[in-house]
Amino acid sequence: MGPPPRTVELFYDVLSPYSWLGFEVLCRYQKLWNVQLQLRPSFLGAILRDSGNLPPAEIPRRTQYMRSDLQRLQQLFQVPLRFPKDFPGIVRKGSLSAMRFLTAVDTEQPEMLKKVSRELWMRIWSRDEDITEPQSILAAAERAGLSAEDARALLEKISTPQVKNQLRETTEAACRYGAFGLPTTVAHVDGQTHMLFGSDRMELLAHLLGEKWMGPVPPAPNA
C-alpha cells in the first residue's frame, strides 16, 4: 500500500472564474498527486468584506485586464471561459443563493457537488446565463444530473438555518486560513498547513506536495 492521500481543500465561489480554473486543475490532478480533494463552497462577498478587499468590478483597470486575461487562460487551461456582457451587473446580483444551493448539495448529495458546481460555472462564465433566479439554479442542477424532484427539494433548503450556518462556517474557515479572495487552496502536508491564493499557484502546490507539475492539462495516465 502506498502513502495515505494528503488533504487539499479548495474554497471557491462560482462568481469567480479563477475558482473555476483552480477547480478543474485540481480535479485533473487529484489522482495523479494522490490527494483527497475537499470542495468547500464559500461566499466570496463575505470574504471580501472580512478582508477589506474590493471586487474586480469596482476597479475598472482590473476589469479591463480580466477580459484579456480570461481569454488567454481559457486556451491554456482548456476551460470554455467567456467574459459576460454585463460583468458589473453579475457582481451586483451576487452568488449567495447559488452558493447556498451548493452547500445544500454538499450536505445532502455530496457526490453531485462537482457536477453541479461545474454547471453553475458554465451558466455564468461560458453561456452568460443567470445563476440567481430559482429556475436558473434548478436548470443547472437538472443539467448536471439531479432529478427535478431532488433539485427542488435542495432548493427549498437554501433558506434553512442549517444551510445558512454551514455556508457561513465554511466561509469563516476560509477567512481563518487568511483568505482575501477566491479560489483559496489549503494544503495539509506533513503536519503543516499551506494557504495559496489564485489559480496560478498550482505549480507551487505541486512543489509543496513533492509532486510533478505537468501544466494545467496533464496527459492522461495511460497516454
PELIN-V867310 format. One record per pair of residues at least 6 apart in sequence whose C-alpha atoms are under 7 Angstrom apart, sorted by the first residue. I is the first residue (numbers start at 1). J is the second residue. Records with the same first field share a line. If there is no record, write none. Layout:
I: J / J
//
This chain:
5: 34 / 35 / 36
6: 34 / 35 / 36 / 188 / 189
7: 35 / 36 / 37 / 187 / 188
8: 35 / 36 / 37 / 38 / 185 / 186 / 187 / 188
9: 37 / 38 / 39 / 40 / 185 / 186 / 187
10: 38 / 39 / 40 / 183 / 184 / 185 / 186
11: 39 / 40 / 41 / 42 / 174 / 182 / 183 / 184 / 185
12: 19 / 40 / 41 / 42 / 182 / 183 / 184
13: 19 / 41 / 42 / 43 / 44 / 99 / 182
14: 120 / 121
15: 95
16: 182
17: 125
18: 183 / 198 / 199
19: 182 / 183 / 199
20: 121
21: 77 / 199
22: 183 / 199
25: 216
30: 36 / 37
33: 211
40: 170
41: 99 / 102 / 103
42: 99 / 167 / 170 / 171
43: 96 / 99 / 171
44: 181 / 182
47: 171 / 175 / 179 / 180 / 181
48: 54 / 180 / 181
51: 180
53: 180
56: 62 / 63
57: 63 / 88 / 91
67: 83
70: 81
74: 80 / 81
77: 216 / 217
80: 126
81: 125 / 126
82: 125 / 126
83: 125
84: 125 / 128
95: 132
97: 132
98: 131 / 132 / 137
100: 158 / 163 / 164 / 167
101: 154 / 155 / 158
102: 113 / 117
103: 163 / 167
104: 154 / 157 / 158 / 163
105: 112 / 113 / 154
106: 113
115: 144
116: 140 / 141 / 144
119: 140 / 144
120: 131 / 140
123: 129 / 130 / 131
124: 130 / 131
130: 136
131: 137
138: 151 / 152
141: 151
142: 148 / 151
157: 163
158: 164
177: 195
182: 197 / 198
183: 197 / 198 / 199
184: 195 / 196 / 197 / 198
185: 195 / 196 / 197
186: 193 / 194 / 195 / 196
187: 193 / 194 / 195
188: 194
189: 209
203: 213
206: 212 / 213
//
